[in-house]
Amino acid sequence: MPWAARRRFLILLIIGAVIAAFLSVVLIATISKAPSCTDGIQNQNEAGIDCGGPCSYLCTAQNQPPTVLYTQALEYGGGRTDIIASIENKNTTAAAKNVPYRITLYGKGQALIQEVTGTVDLPPGVSVPVYVPQIFSGKQAVIGAFLNVATSSVQWFSMTPNQRNVPLVSNTFQGGTLGAPRVQAVLTNPTVTSFSNVRMIVIVHNKNGDVIAASQTVVPSIPAQGQATATFTWSAAFSATPAAIEVVPIIPLPDR
């Protein structure tokens, strides 16, 4: 082979080797991805698939599922129904954000009237009220309601109660008139940071512990180490004599 031809062949061989090496690097990088918490594989010392270990979310099997304590339909006439429910998170070191739920309203003969969906945050070791006002069912009377939590969609993460800052509720007082009841409560902010637009839910029980009324309001501001008052009103009398009143601040969990 003439020298010029051998030289061209050698140059082409070198270029081919460089291209082959480059393609090999690209192929290896594409196929061999670094382990992560979103790769659908139990690796890197994870306790389950993409959970536990170095991952931010805990494994569902390692935590107790949320428990629905009750779901109560409160009818106010004119086809309007309010729903009040309570969901308990028994896990004292785990919380979940934006947990999906579905509320189903039933009429006579278990006839389906309406379904309402939403999300709720579940702080560690507490029961959280879910209040959905002014659901209109038309002329159909609501006989019962059921709240279901999509437990398969719950993403637990590590959190303890002392990691949350919430207002303290005290001096709950019932006033107003028989036909227009009123409840007030004092909110104290023990932290050095103010709270803004705090959603408050009130639940009124009779002597048997049944829910006879519920409402909500928004407190615009609770200053740092200061106080504010939450006021709830109704335009109709309670269906029974109140025996216990719960006032619960709803403070969103931090974003993940």
Order of alpha helices (4+ residues) and beta strands (2+ residues): alpha-beta-beta-beta-beta-beta-beta-beta-beta-beta-beta-beta-beta-beta
